[in-house]
């Protein structure tokens, strides 16, 4: 299966038997991000968390509030 990264527009080839390929085929809202872009976002997010200037808002399901 041929896929394209949503960030860098790089094209990759996925094996048709992979769970990710099945997810992308059956649920069109899911998007593909290449490994390089995923790692870059992961590192930058961890750096923001470590800086202390990043506040993660999580939804409280008990009180239905943020």
mmCIF file as Biopython writes it, N, C-alpha, C and O atoms, coordinates in Angstrom:
data_model
#
loop_
_atom_site.group_PDB
_atom_site.id
_atom_site.type_symbol
_atom_site.label_atom_id
_atom_site.label_alt_id
_atom_site.label_comp_id
_atom_site.label_asym_id
_atom_site.label_entity_id
_atom_site.label_seq_id
_atom_site.pdbx_PDB_ins_code
_atom_site.Cartn_x
_atom_site.Cartn_y
_atom_site.Cartn_z
_atom_site.occupancy
_atom_site.B_iso_or_equiv
_atom_site.auth_seq_id
_atom_site.auth_asym_id
_atom_site.pdbx_PDB_model_num
ATOM 1   N N  . UNK A ? 1  ? 0.851   -1.169 0.000  1.0 0.0 1  A 1 
ATOM 2   C CA . UNK A ? 1  ? 0.000   0.000  0.000  1.0 0.0 1  A 1 
ATOM 3   C C  . UNK A ? 1  ? 0.899   1.235  0.000  1.0 0.0 1  A 1 
ATOM 4   O O  . UNK A ? 1  ? 1.825   1.338  0.805  1.0 0.0 1  A 1 
ATOM 5   N N  . UNK A ? 2  ? 0.626   2.145  -0.884 1.0 0.0 2  A 1 
ATOM 6   C CA . UNK A ? 2  ? 1.387   3.375  -0.980 1.0 0.0 2  A 1 
ATOM 7   C C  . UNK A ? 2  ? 0.716   4.434  -0.099 1.0 0.0 2  A 1 
ATOM 8   O O  . UNK A ? 2  ? -0.488  4.662  -0.215 1.0 0.0 2  A 1 
ATOM 9   N N  . UNK A ? 3  ? 1.489   5.081  0.781  1.0 0.0 3  A 1 
ATOM 10  C CA . UNK A ? 3  ? 0.959   6.096  1.690  1.0 0.0 3  A 1 
ATOM 11  C C  . UNK A ? 3  ? 1.803   7.358  1.594  1.0 0.0 3  A 1 
ATOM 12  O O  . UNK A ? 3  ? 2.954   7.319  1.159  1.0 0.0 3  A 1 
ATOM 13  N N  . UNK A ? 4  ? 1.212   8.482  2.007  1.0 0.0 4  A 1 
ATOM 14  C CA . UNK A ? 4  ? 1.901   9.763  1.959  1.0 0.0 4  A 1 
ATOM 15  C C  . UNK A ? 4  ? 1.788   10.428 3.324  1.0 0.0 4  A 1 
ATOM 16  O O  . UNK A ? 4  ? 0.706   10.478 3.909  1.0 0.0 4  A 1 
ATOM 17  N N  . UNK A ? 5  ? 2.907   10.938 3.828  1.0 0.0 5  A 1 
ATOM 18  C CA . UNK A ? 5  ? 2.960   11.615 5.115  1.0 0.0 5  A 1 
ATOM 19  C C  . UNK A ? 5  ? 2.204   12.945 5.019  1.0 0.0 5  A 1 
ATOM 20  O O  . UNK A ? 5  ? 2.331   13.669 4.032  1.0 0.0 5  A 1 
ATOM 21  N N  . UNK A ? 6  ? 1.421   13.256 6.051  1.0 0.0 6  A 1 
ATOM 22  C CA . UNK A ? 6  ? 0.630   14.486 6.032  1.0 0.0 6  A 1 
ATOM 23  C C  . UNK A ? 6  ? 1.475   15.721 6.306  1.0 0.0 6  A 1 
ATOM 24  O O  . UNK A ? 6  ? 1.034   16.832 6.012  1.0 0.0 6  A 1 
ATOM 25  N N  . UNK A ? 7  ? 2.664   15.566 6.854  1.0 0.0 7  A 1 
ATOM 26  C CA . UNK A ? 7  ? 3.504   16.722 7.202  1.0 0.0 7  A 1 
ATOM 27  C C  . UNK A ? 7  ? 4.529   17.009 6.110  1.0 0.0 7  A 1 
ATOM 28  O O  . UNK A ? 7  ? 4.594   18.128 5.603  1.0 0.0 7  A 1 
ATOM 29  N N  . UNK A ? 8  ? 5.325   16.014 5.746  1.0 0.0 8  A 1 
ATOM 30  C CA . UNK A ? 8  ? 6.417   16.260 4.800  1.0 0.0 8  A 1 
ATOM 31  C C  . UNK A ? 8  ? 6.084   15.835 3.370  1.0 0.0 8  A 1 
ATOM 32  O O  . UNK A ? 8  ? 6.898   16.040 2.470  1.0 0.0 8  A 1 
ATOM 33  N N  . UNK A ? 9  ? 4.921   15.255 3.144  1.0 0.0 9  A 1 
ATOM 34  C CA . UNK A ? 9  ? 4.483   14.771 1.829  1.0 0.0 9  A 1 
ATOM 35  C C  . UNK A ? 9  ? 5.398   13.708 1.243  1.0 0.0 9  A 1 
ATOM 36  O O  . UNK A ? 9  ? 5.390   13.479 0.033  1.0 0.0 9  A 1 
ATOM 37  N N  . UNK A ? 10 ? 6.190   13.052 2.097  1.0 0.0 10 A 1 
ATOM 38  C CA . UNK A ? 10 ? 7.027   11.950 1.639  1.0 0.0 10 A 1 
ATOM 39  C C  . UNK A ? 10 ? 6.181   10.705 1.430  1.0 0.0 10 A 1 
ATOM 40  O O  . UNK A ? 10 ? 5.250   10.443 2.191  1.0 0.0 10 A 1 
ATOM 41  N N  . UNK A ? 11 ? 6.504   9.945  0.405  1.0 0.0 11 A 1 
ATOM 42  C CA . UNK A ? 11 ? 5.746   8.743  0.103  1.0 0.0 11 A 1 
ATOM 43  C C  . UNK A ? 11 ? 6.493   7.519  0.600  1.0 0.0 11 A 1 
ATOM 44  O O  . UNK A ? 11 ? 7.716   7.428  0.495  1.0 0.0 11 A 1 
ATOM 45  N N  . UNK A ? 12 ? 5.729   6.580  1.144  1.0 0.0 12 A 1 
ATOM 46  C CA . UNK A ? 12 ? 6.285   5.341  1.672  1.0 0.0 12 A 1 
ATOM 47  C C  . UNK A ? 12 ? 5.447   4.172  1.184  1.0 0.0 12 A 1 
ATOM 48  O O  . UNK A ? 12 ? 4.330   4.338  0.694  1.0 0.0 12 A 1 
ATOM 49  N N  . UNK A ? 13 ? 6.010   3.006  1.329  1.0 0.0 13 A 1 
ATOM 50  C CA . UNK A ? 13 ? 5.325   1.782  0.971  1.0 0.0 13 A 1 
ATOM 51  C C  . UNK A ? 13 ? 5.086   0.976  2.237  1.0 0.0 13 A 1 
ATOM 52  O O  . UNK A ? 13 ? 6.039   0.654  2.946  1.0 0.0 13 A 1 
ATOM 53  N N  . UNK A ? 14 ? 3.829   0.643  2.537  1.0 0.0 14 A 1 
ATOM 54  C CA . UNK A ? 14 ? 3.482   -0.188 3.685  1.0 0.0 14 A 1 
ATOM 55  C C  . UNK A ? 14 ? 3.059   -1.562 3.190  1.0 0.0 14 A 1 
ATOM 56  O O  . UNK A ? 14 ? 2.434   -1.695 2.138  1.0 0.0 14 A 1 
ATOM 57  N N  . UNK A ? 15 ? 3.406   -2.573 3.961  1.0 0.0 15 A 1 
ATOM 58  C CA . UNK A ? 15 ? 2.961   -3.921 3.656  1.0 0.0 15 A 1 
ATOM 59  C C  . UNK A ? 15 ? 1.447   -3.997 3.879  1.0 0.0 15 A 1 
ATOM 60  O O  . UNK A ? 15 ? 0.947   -3.461 4.868  1.0 0.0 15 A 1 
ATOM 61  N N  . UNK A ? 16 ? 0.727   -4.640 2.994  1.0 0.0 16 A 1 
ATOM 62  C CA . UNK A ? 16 ? -0.729  -4.709 3.077  1.0 0.0 16 A 1 
ATOM 63  C C  . UNK A ? 16 ? -1.220  -5.461 4.308  1.0 0.0 16 A 1 
ATOM 64  O O  . UNK A ? 16 ? -2.371  -5.288 4.710  1.0 0.0 16 A 1 
ATOM 65  N N  . UNK A ? 17 ? -0.378  -6.288 4.914  1.0 0.0 17 A 1 
ATOM 66  C CA . UNK A ? 17 ? -0.796  -7.099 6.054  1.0 0.0 17 A 1 
ATOM 67  C C  . UNK A ? 17 ? -0.627  -6.391 7.390  1.0 0.0 17 A 1 
ATOM 68  O O  . UNK A ? 17 ? -1.055  -6.923 8.414  1.0 0.0 17 A 1 
ATOM 69  N N  . UNK A ? 18 ? -0.023  -5.223 7.416  1.0 0.0 18 A 1 
ATOM 70  C CA . UNK A ? 18 ? 0.192   -4.504 8.669  1.0 0.0 18 A 1 
ATOM 71  C C  . UNK A ? 18 ? -1.117  -3.952 9.219  1.0 0.0 18 A 1 
ATOM 72  O O  . UNK A ? 18 ? -1.993  -3.561 8.448  1.0 0.0 18 A 1 
ATOM 73  N N  . UNK A ? 19 ? -1.263  -3.915 10.550 1.0 0.0 19 A 1 
ATOM 74  C CA . UNK A ? 19 ? -2.470  -3.335 11.148 1.0 0.0 19 A 1 
ATOM 75  C C  . UNK A ? 19 ? -2.658  -1.861 10.782 1.0 0.0 19 A 1 
ATOM 76  O O  . UNK A ? 19 ? -3.792  -1.409 10.626 1.0 0.0 19 A 1 
ATOM 77  N N  . UNK A ? 20 ? -1.561  -1.105 10.642 1.0 0.0 20 A 1 
ATOM 78  C CA . UNK A ? 20 ? -1.656  0.302  10.264 1.0 0.0 20 A 1 
ATOM 79  C C  . UNK A ? 20 ? -2.241  0.450  8.861  1.0 0.0 20 A 1 
ATOM 80  O O  . UNK A ? 20 ? -3.039  1.356  8.618  1.0 0.0 20 A 1 
ATOM 81  N N  . UNK A ? 21 ? -1.860  -0.414 7.950  1.0 0.0 21 A 1 
ATOM 82  C CA . UNK A ? 21 ? -2.396  -0.362 6.586  1.0 0.0 21 A 1 
ATOM 83  C C  . UNK A ? 21 ? -3.892  -0.652 6.586  1.0 0.0 21 A 1 
ATOM 84  O O  . UNK A ? 21 ? -4.650  -0.014 5.856  1.0 0.0 21 A 1 
ATOM 85  N N  . UNK A ? 22 ? -4.309  -1.597 7.388  1.0 0.0 22 A 1 
ATOM 86  C CA . UNK A ? 22 ? -5.731  -1.918 7.482  1.0 0.0 22 A 1 
ATOM 87  C C  . UNK A ? 22 ? -6.504  -0.750 8.076  1.0 0.0 22 A 1 
ATOM 88  O O  . UNK A ? 22 ? -7.604  -0.438 7.620  1.0 0.0 22 A 1 
ATOM 89  N N  . UNK A ? 23 ? -5.936  -0.101 9.091  1.0 0.0 23 A 1 
ATOM 90  C CA . UNK A ? 23 ? -6.579  1.048  9.711  1.0 0.0 23 A 1 
ATOM 91  C C  . UNK A ? 23 ? -6.750  2.191  8.716  1.0 0.0 23 A 1 
ATOM 92  O O  . UNK A ? 23 ? -7.798  2.836  8.674  1.0 0.0 23 A 1 
ATOM 93  N N  . UNK A ? 24 ? -5.720  2.435  7.923  1.0 0.0 24 A 1 
ATOM 94  C CA . UNK A ? 24 ? -5.781  3.508  6.941  1.0 0.0 24 A 1 
ATOM 95  C C  . UNK A ? 24 ? -6.775  3.200  5.817  1.0 0.0 24 A 1 
ATOM 96  O O  . UNK A ? 24 ? -7.420  4.105  5.289  1.0 0.0 24 A 1 
ATOM 97  N N  . UNK A ? 25 ? -6.893  1.935  5.461  1.0 0.0 25 A 1 
ATOM 98  C CA . UNK A ? 25 ? -7.835  1.538  4.418  1.0 0.0 25 A 1 
ATOM 99  C C  . UNK A ? 25 ? -9.279  1.646  4.884  1.0 0.0 25 A 1 
ATOM 100 O O  . UNK A ? 25 ? -10.134 2.132  4.144  1.0 0.0 25 A 1 
ATOM 101 N N  . UNK A ? 26 ? -9.554  1.201  6.094  1.0 0.0 26 A 1 
ATOM 102 C CA . UNK A ? 26 ? -10.934 1.094  6.565  1.0 0.0 26 A 1 
ATOM 103 C C  . UNK A ? 26 ? -11.459 2.364  7.218  1.0 0.0 26 A 1 
ATOM 104 O O  . UNK A ? 26 ? -12.673 2.554  7.287  1.0 0.0 26 A 1 
ATOM 105 N N  . UNK A ? 27 ? -10.596 3.223  7.691  1.0 0.0 27 A 1 
ATOM 106 C CA . UNK A ? 27 ? -11.029 4.453  8.347  1.0 0.0 27 A 1 
ATOM 107 C C  . UNK A ? 27 ? -10.324 5.634  7.693  1.0 0.0 27 A 1 
ATOM 108 O O  . UNK A ? 27 ? -9.189  5.949  8.051  1.0 0.0 27 A 1 
ATOM 109 N N  . UNK A ? 28 ? -10.968 6.280  6.757  1.0 0.0 28 A 1 
ATOM 110 C CA . UNK A ? 28 ? -10.294 7.335  5.997  1.0 0.0 28 A 1 
ATOM 111 C C  . UNK A ? 28 ? -9.923  8.565  6.822  1.0 0.0 28 A 1 
ATOM 112 O O  . UNK A ? 28 ? -9.119  9.377  6.364  1.0 0.0 28 A 1 
ATOM 113 N N  . UNK A ? 29 ? -10.477 8.730  8.018  1.0 0.0 29 A 1 
ATOM 114 C CA . UNK A ? 29 ? -10.134 9.903  8.822  1.0 0.0 29 A 1 
ATOM 115 C C  . UNK A ? 29 ? -8.737  9.766  9.438  1.0 0.0 29 A 1 
ATOM 116 O O  . UNK A ? 29 ? -8.124  10.771 9.800  1.0 0.0 29 A 1 
ATOM 117 N N  . UNK A ? 30 ? -8.238  8.558  9.558  1.0 0.0 30 A 1 
ATOM 118 C CA . UNK A ? 30 ? -6.896  8.352  10.088 1.0 0.0 30 A 1 
ATOM 119 C C  . UNK A ? 30 ? -5.868  8.757  9.036  1.0 0.0 30 A 1 
ATOM 120 O O  . UNK A ? 30 ? -6.035  8.480  7.848  1.0 0.0 30 A 1 
ATOM 121 N N  . UNK A ? 31 ? -4.823  9.405  9.482  1.0 0.0 31 A 1 
ATOM 122 C CA . UNK A ? 31 ? -3.795  9.867  8.558  1.0 0.0 31 A 1 
ATOM 123 C C  . UNK A ? 31 ? -2.468  9.195  8.884  1.0 0.0 31 A 1 
ATOM 124 O O  . UNK A ? 31 ? -2.266  8.691  9.989  1.0 0.0 31 A 1 
ATOM 125 N N  . UNK A ? 32 ? -1.582  9.197  7.922  1.0 0.0 32 A 1 
ATOM 126 C CA . UNK A ? 32 ? -0.275  8.570  8.068  1.0 0.0 32 A 1 
ATOM 127 C C  . UNK A ? 32 ? 0.789   9.633  8.294  1.0 0.0 32 A 1 
ATOM 128 O O  . UNK A ? 32 ? 0.821   10.656 7.611  1.0 0.0 32 A 1 
ATOM 129 N N  . UNK A ? 33 ? 1.666   9.371  9.272  1.0 0.0 33 A 1 
ATOM 130 C CA . UNK A ? 33 ? 2.811   10.234 9.524  1.0 0.0 33 A 1 
ATOM 131 C C  . UNK A ? 33 ? 4.061   9.354  9.509  1.0 0.0 33 A 1 
ATOM 132 O O  . UNK A ? 33 ? 4.118   8.327  10.187 1.0 0.0 33 A 1 
ATOM 133 N N  . UNK A ? 34 ? 5.057   9.768  8.731  1.0 0.0 34 A 1 
ATOM 134 C CA . UNK A ? 34 ? 6.268   8.959  8.608  1.0 0.0 34 A 1 
ATOM 135 C C  . UNK A ? 34 ? 7.025   8.936  9.939  1.0 0.0 34 A 1 
ATOM 136 O O  . UNK A ? 34 ? 6.770   9.750  10.827 1.0 0.0 34 A 1 
ATOM 137 N N  . UNK A ? 35 ? 7.940   8.011  10.057 1.0 0.0 35 A 1 
ATOM 138 C CA . UNK A ? 35 ? 8.687   7.818  11.304 1.0 0.0 35 A 1 
ATOM 139 C C  . UNK A ? 35 ? 9.527   9.051  11.649 1.0 0.0 35 A 1 
ATOM 140 O O  . UNK A ? 35 ? 9.615   9.425  12.819 1.0 0.0 35 A 1 
ATOM 141 N N  . UNK A ? 36 ? 10.140  9.679  10.660 1.0 0.0 36 A 1 
ATOM 142 C CA . UNK A ? 36 ? 10.972  10.860 10.909 1.0 0.0 36 A 1 
ATOM 143 C C  . UNK A ? 36 ? 10.144  12.008 11.486 1.0 0.0 36 A 1 
ATOM 144 O O  . UNK A ? 36 ? 10.562  12.643 12.455 1.0 0.0 36 A 1 
ATOM 145 N N  . UNK A ? 37 ? 8.989   12.278 10.911 1.0 0.0 37 A 1 
ATOM 146 C CA . UNK A ? 37 ? 8.126   13.361 11.404 1.0 0.0 37 A 1 
ATOM 147 C C  . UNK A ? 37 ? 7.592   13.027 12.795 1.0 0.0 37 A 1 
ATOM 148 O O  . UNK A ? 37 ? 7.519   13.898 13.661 1.0 0.0 37 A 1 
ATOM 149 N N  . UNK A ? 38 ? 7.221   11.770 13.006 1.0 0.0 38 A 1 
ATOM 150 C CA . UNK A ? 38 ? 6.717   11.348 14.314 1.0 0.0 38 A 1 
ATOM 151 C C  . UNK A ? 38 ? 7.770   11.564 15.398 1.0 0.0 38 A 1 
ATOM 152 O O  . UNK A ? 38 ? 7.461   12.090 16.468 1.0 0.0 38 A 1 
ATOM 153 N N  . UNK A ? 39 ? 8.999   11.164 15.131 1.0 0.0 39 A 1 
ATOM 154 C CA . UNK A ? 39 ? 10.086  11.332 16.101 1.0 0.0 39 A 1 
ATOM 155 C C  . UNK A ? 39 ? 10.393  12.805 16.349 1.0 0.0 39 A 1 
ATOM 156 O O  . UNK A ? 39 ? 10.650  13.195 17.487 1.0 0.0 39 A 1 
ATOM 157 N N  . UNK A ? 40 ? 10.370  13.635 15.294 1.0 0.0 40 A 1 
ATOM 158 C CA . UNK A ? 40 ? 10.641  15.056 15.440 1.0 0.0 40 A 1 
ATOM 159 C C  . UNK A ? 40 ? 9.587   15.722 16.330 1.0 0.0 40 A 1 
ATOM 160 O O  . UNK A ? 40 ? 9.933   16.528 17.194 1.0 0.0 40 A 1 
ATOM 161 N N  . UNK A ? 41 ? 8.318   15.396 16.131 1.0 0.0 41 A 1 
ATOM 162 C CA . UNK A ? 41 ? 7.247   15.951 16.954 1.0 0.0 41 A 1 
ATOM 163 C C  . UNK A ? 41 ? 7.356   15.450 18.387 1.0 0.0 41 A 1 
ATOM 164 O O  . UNK A ? 41 ? 7.120   16.210 19.327 1.0 0.0 41 A 1 
ATOM 165 N N  . UNK A ? 42 ? 7.710   14.187 18.564 1.0 0.0 42 A 1 
ATOM 166 C CA . UNK A ? 42 ? 7.861   13.608 19.893 1.0 0.0 42 A 1 
ATOM 167 C C  . UNK A ? 42 ? 8.963   14.327 20.677 1.0 0.0 42 A 1 
ATOM 168 O O  . UNK A ? 42 ? 8.772   14.659 21.847 1.0 0.0 42 A 1 
ATOM 169 N N  . UNK A ? 43 ? 10.104  14.568 20.046 1.0 0.0 43 A 1 
ATOM 170 C CA . UNK A ? 43 ? 11.226  15.230 20.713 1.0 0.0 43 A 1 
ATOM 171 C C  . UNK A ? 43 ? 10.873  16.664 21.070 1.0 0.0 43 A 1 
ATOM 172 O O  . UNK A ? 43 ? 11.182  17.119 22.172 1.0 0.0 43 A 1 
ATOM 173 N N  . UNK A ? 44 ? 10.229  17.385 20.153 1.0 0.0 44 A 1 
ATOM 174 C CA . UNK A ? 44 ? 9.861   18.775 20.420 1.0 0.0 44 A 1 
ATOM 175 C C  . UNK A ? 44 ? 8.808   18.875 21.525 1.0 0.0 44 A 1 
ATOM 176 O O  . UNK A ? 44 ? 8.860   19.800 22.336 1.0 0.0 44 A 1 
ATOM 177 N N  . UNK A ? 45 ? 7.863   17.948 21.571 1.0 0.0 45 A 1 
ATOM 178 C CA . UNK A ? 45 ? 6.845   17.944 22.610 1.0 0.0 45 A 1 
ATOM 179 C C  . UNK A ? 45 ? 7.467   17.655 23.975 1.0 0.0 45 A 1 
ATOM 180 O O  . UNK A ? 45 ? 7.115   18.298 24.964 1.0 0.0 45 A 1 
ATOM 181 N N  . UNK A ? 46 ? 8.385   16.698 24.034 1.0 0.0 46 A 1 
ATOM 182 C CA . UNK A ? 46 ? 9.066   16.401 25.290 1.0 0.0 46 A 1 
ATOM 183 C C  . UNK A ? 46 ? 9.888   17.593 25.762 1.0 0.0 46 A 1 
ATOM 184 O O  . UNK A ? 46 ? 9.970   17.843 26.964 1.0 0.0 46 A 1 
ATOM 185 N N  . UNK A ? 47 ? 10.497  18.333 24.840 1.0 0.0 47 A 1 
ATOM 186 C CA . UNK A ? 47 ? 11.266  19.523 25.206 1.0 0.0 47 A 1 
ATOM 187 C C  . UNK A ? 47 ? 10.347  20.604 25.768 1.0 0.0 47 A 1 
ATOM 188 O O  . UNK A ? 47 ? 10.707  21.277 26.734 1.0 0.0 47 A 1 
ATOM 189 N N  . UNK A ? 48 ? 9.167   20.779 25.175 1.0 0.0 48 A 1 
ATOM 190 C CA . UNK A ? 48 ? 8.214   21.762 25.693 1.0 0.0 48 A 1 
ATOM 191 C C  . UNK A ? 48 ? 7.715   21.363 27.070 1.0 0.0 48 A 1 
ATOM 192 O O  . UNK A ? 48 ? 7.568   22.217 27.945 1.0 0.0 48 A 1 
ATOM 193 N N  . UNK A ? 49 ? 7.454   20.088 27.276 1.0 0.0 49 A 1 
ATOM 194 C CA . UNK A ? 49 ? 7.026   19.618 28.596 1.0 0.0 49 A 1 
ATOM 195 C C  . UNK A ? 49 ? 8.102   19.863 29.640 1.0 0.0 49 A 1 
ATOM 196 O O  . UNK A ? 49 ? 7.792   20.250 30.766 1.0 0.0 49 A 1 
ATOM 197 N N  . UNK A ? 50 ? 9.355   19.646 29.286 1.0 0.0 50 A 1 
ATOM 198 C CA . UNK A ? 50 ? 10.471  19.824 30.221 1.0 0.0 50 A 1 
ATOM 199 C C  . UNK A ? 50 ? 10.726  21.295 30.525 1.0 0.0 50 A 1 
ATOM 200 O O  . UNK A ? 50 ? 11.260  21.613 31.587 1.0 0.0 50 A 1 
ATOM 201 N N  . UNK A ? 51 ? 10.357  22.203 29.617 1.0 0.0 51 A 1 
ATOM 202 C CA . UNK A ? 51 ? 10.619  23.624 29.831 1.0 0.0 51 A 1 
ATOM 203 C C  . UNK A ? 51 ? 9.712   24.229 30.900 1.0 0.0 51 A 1 
ATOM 204 O O  . UNK A ? 51 ? 10.065  25.238 31.511 1.0 0.0 51 A 1 
ATOM 205 N N  . UNK A ? 52 ? 8.560   23.628 31.127 1.0 0.0 52 A 1 
ATOM 206 C CA . UNK A ? 52 ? 7.635   24.145 32.127 1.0 0.0 52 A 1 
ATOM 207 C C  . UNK A ? 52 ? 6.651   25.159 31.571 1.0 0.0 52 A 1 
ATOM 208 O O  . UNK A ? 52 ? 5.744   25.576 32.291 1.0 0.0 52 A 1 
ATOM 209 N N  . UNK A ? 53 ? 6.792   25.569 30.322 1.0 0.0 53 A 1 
ATOM 210 C CA . UNK A ? 53 ? 5.883   26.535 29.715 1.0 0.0 53 A 1 
ATOM 211 C C  . UNK A ? 53 ? 4.717   25.870 28.993 1.0 0.0 53 A 1 
ATOM 212 O O  . UNK A ? 53 ? 3.886   26.556 28.399 1.0 0.0 53 A 1 
ATOM 213 N N  . UNK A ? 54 ? 4.651   24.586 29.036 1.0 0.0 54 A 1 
ATOM 214 C CA . UNK A ? 54 ? 3.628   23.825 28.325 1.0 0.0 54 A 1 
ATOM 215 C C  . UNK A ? 54 ? 2.657   23.258 29.342 1.0 0.0 54 A 1 
ATOM 216 O O  . UNK A ? 54 ? 3.063   22.557 30.269 1.0 0.0 54 A 1 
ATOM 217 N N  . UNK A ? 55 ? 1.376   23.557 29.174 1.0 0.0 55 A 1 
ATOM 218 C CA . UNK A ? 55 ? 0.363   23.041 30.083 1.0 0.0 55 A 1 
ATOM 219 C C  . UNK A ? 55 ? -0.588  22.149 29.292 1.0 0.0 55 A 1 
ATOM 220 O O  . UNK A ? 55 ? -1.209  22.598 28.328 1.0 0.0 55 A 1 
ATOM 221 N N  . UNK A ? 56 ? -0.698  20.917 29.691 1.0 0.0 56 A 1 
ATOM 222 C CA . UNK A ? 56 ? -1.544  19.949 29.003 1.0 0.0 56 A 1 
ATOM 223 C C  . UNK A ? 56 ? -2.911  19.948 29.672 1.0 0.0 56 A 1 
ATOM 224 O O  . UNK A ? 56 ? -3.038  19.582 30.841 1.0 0.0 56 A 1 
ATOM 225 N N  . UNK A ? 57 ? -3.931  20.358 28.929 1.0 0.0 57 A 1 
ATOM 226 C CA . UNK A ? 57 ? -5.301  20.354 29.435 1.0 0.0 57 A 1 
ATOM 227 C C  . UNK A ? 57 ? -5.916  19.001 29.138 1.0 0.0 57 A 1 
ATOM 228 O O  . UNK A ? 57 ? -5.929  18.549 27.993 1.0 0.0 57 A 1 
ATOM 229 N N  . UNK A ? 58 ? -6.429  18.355 30.184 1.0 0.0 58 A 1 
ATOM 230 C CA . UNK A ? 58 ? -7.060  17.061 30.021 1.0 0.0 58 A 1 
ATOM 231 C C  . UNK A ? 58 ? -8.508  17.154 30.466 1.0 0.0 58 A 1 
ATOM 232 O O  . UNK A ? 58 ? -8.833  17.869 31.414 1.0 0.0 58 A 1 
ATOM 233 N N  . UNK A ? 59 ? -9.361  16.439 29.787 1.0 0.0 59 A 1 
ATOM 234 C CA . UNK A ? 59 ? -10.787 16.454 30.054 1.0 0.0 59 A 1 
ATOM 235 C C  . UNK A ? 59 ? -11.081 15.563 31.243 1.0 0.0 59 A 1 
ATOM 236 O O  . UNK A ? 59 ? -10.650 14.411 31.286 1.0 0.0 59 A 1 
ATOM 237 N N  . UNK A ? 60 ? -11.819 16.097 32.213 1.0 0.0 60 A 1 
ATOM 238 C CA . UNK A ? 60 ? -12.210 15.336 33.396 1.0 0.0 60 A 1 
ATOM 239 C C  . UNK A ? 60 ? -13.550 14.668 33.108 1.0 0.0 60 A 1 
ATOM 240 O O  . UNK A ? 60 ? -14.574 15.343 33.009 1.0 0.0 60 A 1 
ATOM 241 N N  . UNK A ? 61 ? -13.545 13.359 32.975 1.0 0.0 61 A 1 
ATOM 242 C CA . UNK A ? 61 ? -14.771 12.657 32.598 1.0 0.0 61 A 1 
ATOM 243 C C  . UNK A ? 61 ? -15.760 12.562 33.759 1.0 0.0 61 A 1 
ATOM 244 O O  . UNK A ? 61 ? -16.956 12.397 33.523 1.0 0.0 61 A 1 
ATOM 245 N N  . UNK A ? 62 ? -15.298 12.659 34.992 1.0 0.0 62 A 1 
ATOM 246 C CA . UNK A ? 62 ? -16.193 12.571 36.143 1.0 0.0 62 A 1 
ATOM 247 C C  . UNK A ? 62 ? -17.049 13.823 36.258 1.0 0.0 62 A 1 
ATOM 248 O O  . UNK A ? 62 ? -18.250 13.731 36.512 1.0 0.0 62 A 1 
ATOM 249 N N  . UNK A ? 63 ? -16.442 14.995 36.072 1.0 0.0 63 A 1 
ATOM 250 C CA . UNK A ? 63 ? -17.170 16.245 36.239 1.0 0.0 63 A 1 
ATOM 251 C C  . UNK A ? 63 ? -17.511 16.915 34.919 1.0 0.0 63 A 1 
ATOM 252 O O  . UNK A ? 63 ? -18.104 17.994 34.910 1.0 0.0 63 A 1 
ATOM 253 N N  . UNK A ? 64 ? -17.145 16.292 33.799 1.0 0.0 64 A 1 
ATOM 254 C CA . UNK A ? 64 ? -17.371 16.838 32.456 1.0 0.0 64 A 1 
ATOM 255 C C  . UNK A ? 64 ? -16.809 18.246 32.310 1.0 0.0 64 A 1 
ATOM 256 O O  . UNK A ? 64 ? -17.467 19.133 31.765 1.0 0.0 64 A 1 
ATOM 257 N N  . UNK A ? 65 ? -15.596 18.443 32.797 1.0 0.0 65 A 1 
ATOM 258 C CA . UNK A ? 65 ? -14.921 19.727 32.725 1.0 0.0 65 A 1 
ATOM 259 C C  . UNK A ? 65 ? -13.497 19.540 32.224 1.0 0.0 65 A 1 
ATOM 260 O O  . UNK A ? 65 ? -12.955 18.435 32.231 1.0 0.0 65 A 1 
ATOM 261 N N  . UNK A ? 66 ? -12.912 20.638 31.793 1.0 0.0 66 A 1 
ATOM 262 C CA . UNK A ? 66 ? -11.500 20.626 31.398 1.0 0.0 66 A 1 
ATOM 263 C C  . UNK A ? 66 ? -10.633 20.907 32.585 1.0 0.0 66 A 1 
ATOM 264 O O  . UNK A ? 66 ? -9.408  20.941 32.461 1.0 0.0 66 A 1 
#
